[in-house]
């Protein structure tokens, strides 16, 4: 299997055509019902050299962490009067813009 839970092709036209069909079914199953943790457990245990991906380390991770911290610590903003609340009513609160 490949790191993406696909079956490797063998270099024979008819066999590879059937493998493509099976891989399409695998891809559909993964996108519709596979638990994310199962995929990552498989990938890390069999292909540790691939790591966790660019978005999970370095500057990308720092930027994501900073955005989440900003979003979670932003003050709640309440409308000044019911006129500004629209259909949500006067008690609706939202977070301040992130940028």
VENTATA-V652096 format. One record per pair of residues at least 12 apart in sequence whose C-alpha atoms are under 10 Angstrom apart, sorted by the first residue. I is the first residue (numbers start at 1). J is the second residue. Records with the same first field share a line. If there is no record, write none. Layout:
I->J  J
//
This chain:
1->46
2->43  46  47
3->39  40  42  43  44  46  47  48  50
4->23  26  27  30  39  40  42  43
5->23  26  27  30  39  42  43
6->19  20  22  23  24  25  26  27
7->19  20  22  23  26
8->20  23
9->23
40->52
67->98  99
68->98
70->96  97  98  99
71->95  96  97  98  99
72->95  98
73->95  96
74->94  95  96  97  98
75->93  94  95  96  97
76->92  93  94  95  96
77->92  93  94  95  96  97
78->90  91  92  93  94  95  96
79->91  92  93  94
//
